[in-house]
Amino acid sequence: MTQEILSDNDLDLIFREARSFKGWRDVPVSEITIRAMYDLLRWGPTSFNCSPARFKILRSEDAKKKLADCASRGNKNQILTAPFTVIVGMDMKFYDTLPDLFKGYDKARDLYVGNADLTEETALRNSSLQGAYMIIAARALGLDCCPMSGFDGPAVNKAFFEGTDEQVNFICSMGYGNKDSLPARDRRLSFDEACEIL
C-alpha cells in the first residue's frame, strides 16, 4: 500500500514558496483560524510528549505595543502592524504535566525534578520544535509568518511571564503577508553543503 503524500501545491505553500513577511495586508485573522493552528501544532512530537511550549497570542494594540517596546528597532513595526504576534514561551515546570501526558513511563517526571540542566535543555529544544510546528500549521492554514529573535528576553519575561514558571523562547508575527513588501529571496544551502550520508 502506497503512503499518501502532500501535493506539490501543499509543499509550495508550507515550504518552497513560503516567505518570512515583514509587511502585512490589512486583513483580520479569525479566532477560529488561530485555534485551528494550535489544534494542528499540538500533535507534533516532543520528548516524552512533554509539550513545554506556552503560547501568548497578542491581538490587542496594547499587548502588541508592550511587546514592541521589548523588541529591536527592526522588529517593532512588524509586531505593531501584524494582525497578531505569538510569544512562544516555555514552561520550566513542564514536567508536572508528564503524569497526565505520558503514560508509558511513570517515572518520567522524576528525571527532571531537581535537574535544572536537563529541564532547561528539554524545555528549549522541545518548545522550539513546537514553535516550528506552529509555523508549519499556520502556513498550512494560509497564514504567513515572521519568526524573530531580536528582542530583550528579560524584558519580555517581565512584561508577560512575571510570577510564572514560563519564559520566552522566540516570537513570531502572523497574518496575511503583503507580497509587495518582500525583497528578493536569499538562497538556501544545498543538500551537499548541509548534509552527509554516513
PyMOL commands that set and color helices and strands:
alter all, ss='L'
color gray80, all
select helices_A, chain A and resi 8-16+31-41+47-49+61-68+73-81+94-101+108-112+116-140+153-161+179-181+191-194
alter helices_A, ss='H'
color red, helices_A
select strands_A, chain A and resi 53-58+84-91+144-148+166-175
alter strands_A, ss='S'
color yellow, strands_A
deselect
rebuild
show_as cartoon
